[in-house]
Amino acid sequence: MKTCRWGFVVMAAMAVSGAADGAEVMTVTLVGGGRVTAPLLRRNDDGVVLDLGFEVLHIPAKRVLDVSSDTAEASRSDDRQHDIFRTGRLEAREVPELVKRFGEAVVMIRNPGGLGTGFLISRDGHLVTNYHVVENNTRLQVTLFRKTEKGFEKQEFRRVKIIALQPLRDLAILKLDPDEIKGSLPEPVVINDRDDLRVGDLVFAIGNPAGLERSVTQGIVSSTTRTIDQVRLIQTDAAINPGNSGGPIFNARGEVVAVACAGAAIFDGLAFGIPANELVDFLVHRDTYPYDESQPQNGVTYLPPPRHDGDTVHGAKAPAP
């Protein structure tokens, strides 16, 4: 009886060894930036199973950021330049490392009535922010925070040009005046163009809530298909407050996956962002939404969405269809 039991164990070990010999070696990137490289035994909705030689490792799906082969990793381009912006797939890193790399690309935008956040998308000084941050304003001021040996120093830009506005998607493109730029600008952000964000993914935001400069908040994706006023938004529990508007929301790779646009003032854990694919579409077709200095209100008018039964129009109840 004992011989049979040990024979079964030996046969099982040989089976696992054989599976490992034929398995492709994969690199699993964990949420937070850690990596494990080993033969892949199984991958499904529950997670991945790797053969470490001396034991089998099961990694839950919620902890897996990416699974890739060495050949795919080597052939994959880090980023791609698209005119005034770049997209790409970056390597996962710890949040402090990503903040250090892209934090200087986040700026404060002031108008006569308040402030918001924006972020650099090109080394020529192109910025992205929310439409409502610049709405009805022609005079804007951008504050850039530069890292020095003594800490961060502010650089003010007062001749900021509005390039394009998209009121329906609440997006705007600005540009700094080249004559005001001293030296080179910080590294611009990389935008995620794969639309692969999942519920539960780690995200973090950098912005200026209530004027508190360069604040970093972290959370997870609560929903990728939230619809408000017929506009699809990303919902997250990362803290988003007035002043964060127009700032970037990053994934665990440091790619911009959304543009912060709203936070719930009366509920904790409710914040929203405009998906990155909407941003990319706006950047590619920005010539469709040019800002006309002779018509500061942009001259673009969108019809209101169809109203539901029971909605009011100018104080009167809308007629039933």
C-alpha positions in Angstrom: 0.0 0.0 0.0 2.8 2.3 0.8 4.6 1.5 -2.4 1.5 2.4 -4.4 1.1 5.7 -2.6 4.8 6.7 -3.3 4.4 5.5 -6.9 1.4 7.8 -7.3 3.4 10.8 -5.9 6.3 10.1 -8.3 3.9 9.9 -11.3 2.2 13.1 -10.3 5.6 14.8 -10.0 6.6 13.6 -13.4 3.3 14.9 -14.8 3.9 18.3 -13.4 7.5 18.3 -14.6 6.3 17.3 -18.0 3.7 20.1 -18.1 6.4 22.6 -17.0 8.8 21.4 -19.7 6.2 22.1 -22.4 4.9 25.2 -20.8 5.8 28.7 -22.1 7.8 30.8 -19.8 5.8 33.9 -18.9 6.3 37.1 -16.9 3.5 37.9 -14.6 3.4 41.6 -13.5 1.6 42.1 -10.2 -0.4 45.1 -9.1 2.2 47.3 -7.4 5.0 46.5 -9.9 6.3 43.2 -8.7 7.2 40.5 -11.3 7.4 36.7 -11.4 8.8 34.8 -14.3 8.2 31.1 -14.6 6.5 28.4 -16.8 2.8 29.0 -17.0 0.7 26.0 -16.0 -2.8 27.5 -16.2 -4.5 30.8 -16.8 -8.2 31.5 -16.3 -10.6 34.0 -14.7 -9.5 32.9 -11.2 -5.9 33.9 -11.9 -2.7 32.2 -13.1 -0.7 29.2 -11.9 3.1 29.1 -12.3 5.6 26.3 -11.8 8.4 27.5 -9.6 10.2 24.2 -9.7 10.0 23.4 -6.0 6.3 24.4 -5.7 3.3 25.7 -7.6 2.3 29.3 -7.2 -1.3 30.5 -7.7 -1.8 34.2 -8.2 -5.4 35.5 -7.9 -6.7 37.5 -10.9 -7.2 40.6 -8.8 -3.4 40.7 -8.1 -2.4 40.2 -11.8 -1.7 43.3 -13.8 -0.3 41.7 -16.9 0.9 38.3 -18.3 3.4 38.4 -21.2 6.0 36.3 -22.8 9.6 37.4 -23.0 9.4 37.6 -26.8 6.3 39.7 -26.6 7.9 42.0 -24.0 11.0 42.5 -26.2 9.0 43.3 -29.3 6.6 45.7 -27.6 7.2 49.4 -28.1 7.3 51.5 -25.0 5.4 54.3 -26.5 4.3 55.8 -29.8 4.3 59.5 -30.8 1.1 60.8 -32.3 1.7 64.4 -33.4 1.3 66.4 -30.2 0.7 63.4 -27.8 2.0 59.9 -27.2 0.4 56.6 -26.3 1.9 53.4 -25.2 2.3 50.6 -22.8 4.7 51.1 -19.9 6.1 48.8 -17.3 4.4 48.6 -13.9 6.1 50.4 -11.1 5.3 51.4 -7.5 3.1 54.5 -7.2 5.9 56.7 -5.7 8.2 55.9 -8.7 5.4 56.8 -11.1 4.6 60.0 -9.2 8.3 60.9 -9.4 8.4 60.3 -13.1 5.2 62.0 -14.2 4.3 64.3 -11.3 6.1 67.3 -12.8 3.8 67.1 -15.9 0.8 68.0 -13.8 0.1 71.7 -13.6 -2.3 74.1 -11.9 -4.6 76.2 -14.1 -6.1 79.4 -12.7 -8.8 81.6 -14.1 -10.4 84.7 -12.6 -13.0 82.6 -10.9 -11.1 79.6 -9.6 -8.6 76.9 -10.4 -8.2 73.4 -11.8 -5.6 71.0 -12.9 -4.0 70.1 -16.3 -1.2 67.9 -17.6 1.5 68.2 -20.3 1.0 66.0 -23.3 3.9 67.3 -25.4 7.4 68.9 -24.9 6.1 71.8 -27.0 3.8 72.9 -24.1 0.5 71.3 -25.1 -1.8 70.8 -22.1 -5.1 68.9 -21.5 -7.7 70.0 -19.0 -11.5 70.1 -18.5 -13.6 72.4 -20.6 -15.4 73.6 -17.5 -12.0 74.8 -16.1 -11.6 77.3 -18.9 -15.2 77.8 -19.8 -16.1 81.5 -20.4 -12.5 82.6 -19.7 -10.0 84.0 -22.1 -7.3 84.8 -19.6 -5.6 81.8 -18.0 -2.5 81.3 -15.8 -0.6 78.0 -15.7 1.7 77.1 -12.8 4.4 74.5 -13.5 6.2 72.8 -10.5 9.8 72.1 -11.3 12.0 69.7 -9.2 15.2 71.3 -8.0 17.8 70.5 -5.4 16.0 72.7 -2.9 12.6 71.3 -3.7 9.9 72.4 -6.1 10.0 75.8 -7.7 7.0 77.4 -9.4 7.1 78.7 -12.9 4.2 80.9 -14.0 2.8 81.1 -17.6 0.5 84.0 -18.2 0.2 83.9 -22.0 -1.7 80.6 -22.3 -3.4 79.9 -25.6 -6.6 77.9 -26.0 -6.3 75.5 -28.9 -9.5 73.5 -28.9 -12.6 72.9 -26.8 -15.0 70.0 -26.6 -17.9 71.0 -24.3 -19.8 67.7 -24.8 -16.9 65.7 -23.5 -15.7 68.4 -21.1 -12.2 68.5 -22.6 -9.9 71.3 -23.7 -6.4 71.7 -25.2 -4.2 74.6 -24.2 -0.6 75.6 -25.2 2.1 77.4 -23.3 3.8 80.4 -24.9 7.3 79.3 -26.1 8.7 82.7 -25.1 7.8 81.9 -21.5 9.3 78.5 -21.4 12.7 78.5 -19.6 14.7 75.4 -20.6 13.1 72.1 -21.4 9.7 71.1 -20.1 9.2 68.0 -17.9 8.5 64.6 -19.5 4.9 64.6 -20.9 2.5 61.8 -19.9 1.8 58.7 -21.8 -1.9 58.0 -22.6 -3.4 54.6 -22.5 -5.1 53.9 -25.9 -6.1 50.2 -25.4 -9.3 50.6 -23.4 -8.2 47.7 -21.1 -9.1 49.2 -17.8 -10.9 46.7 -15.5 -13.1 47.1 -12.4 -10.8 46.6 -9.4 -7.7 48.0 -11.1 -5.5 50.2 -9.0 -5.5 53.9 -10.1 -4.1 57.1 -8.7 -4.7 60.8 -9.4 -2.5 63.9 -9.1 -4.0 67.3 -8.8 -4.6 70.5 -6.9 -7.8 69.9 -4.8 -8.8 73.2 -3.1 -5.5 74.6 -4.2 -3.4 72.0 -2.3 -0.7 71.7 -4.8 0.5 68.3 -6.2 -1.8 66.2 -4.1 -1.7 62.4 -4.8 -4.7 60.1 -4.1 -5.1 56.4 -4.7 -8.0 54.0 -5.2 -9.5 51.4 -7.5 -11.7 51.5 -10.5 -15.3 51.1 -9.3 -16.9 51.0 -12.7 -15.8 51.5 -16.3 -19.3 52.0 -17.8 -20.9 54.6 -15.6 -23.2 56.8 -17.7 -24.2 60.3 -16.5 -26.1 62.7 -18.8 -25.5 60.2 -21.6 -21.7 60.5 -21.3 -19.7 57.4 -20.4 -17.4 57.9 -17.4 -14.9 55.9 -15.3 -15.9 55.7 -11.6 -13.2 55.5 -8.9 -13.0 55.8 -5.2 -9.7 57.7 -5.4 -10.5 61.1 -3.8 -11.4 63.7 -6.4 -12.3 67.2 -5.2 -12.8 70.7 -6.6 -9.4 71.7 -8.0 -8.7 68.2 -9.3 -10.7 68.8 -12.4 -8.7 68.3 -15.6 -6.0 66.3 -13.9 -4.8 62.9 -14.9 -5.9 59.6 -13.5 -3.1 57.0 -13.9 -3.1 53.2 -13.8 -0.4 51.1 -12.2 1.8 51.5 -15.2 1.8 55.3 -15.1 -0.4 55.6 -18.2 -3.2 58.1 -18.2 -6.5 56.2 -18.3 -8.9 59.0 -17.5 -9.2 62.8 -17.0 -10.7 63.7 -13.6 -13.9 65.7 -14.1 -16.1 65.4 -11.0 -16.3 64.3 -7.4 -19.3 63.8 -5.2 -19.4 66.6 -2.5 -21.9 64.8 -0.3 -20.6 61.2 -0.6 -17.2 59.7 0.0 -15.7 57.4 -2.6 -17.6 58.7 -5.6 -15.4 60.3 -8.3 -15.4 60.2 -12.0 -13.1 60.6 -15.0 -13.4 60.9 -18.8 -12.0 57.7 -20.4 -8.7 57.9 -22.1 -10.2 56.7 -25.4 -12.4 59.8 -25.4 -9.4 61.9 -24.9 -7.4 60.3 -27.7 -10.4 60.8 -30.1 -10.5 64.5 -29.1 -6.8 64.9 -29.6 -6.9 63.2 -33.0 -9.8 65.2 -34.2 -9.0 68.5 -32.5 -9.3 70.4 -35.7 -13.0 69.8 -35.5 -13.2 71.8 -32.3 -10.9 74.8 -32.9 -11.0 77.7 -30.5 -11.9 81.0 -32.3 -10.5 84.0 -30.5 -13.0 86.2 -32.2 -15.8 84.1 -30.7 -14.6 83.2 -27.2 -17.6 81.1 -26.5 -16.3 78.8 -29.3 -19.4 79.1 -31.4 -20.2 75.4 -30.9 -23.7 74.6 -29.8 -25.0 71.2 -28.8 -28.6 70.3 -28.6 -29.8 69.1 -25.2 -30.4 65.3 -24.9 -33.9 64.0 -25.2 -35.8 64.5 -22.0 -37.6 61.7 -20.2 -41.2 61.8 -19.2 -41.6 63.9 -16.0 -38.6 66.2 -16.7 -39.2 69.9 -16.5 -38.5 72.4 -19.2 -38.1 76.0 -18.1 -40.1 75.3 -14.9 -42.9 73.5 -16.8 -43.4 69.8 -16.9 -42.5 68.3 -20.2 -45.5 66.8 -22.1 -45.7 63.0 -22.2 -44.6 61.5 -25.6 
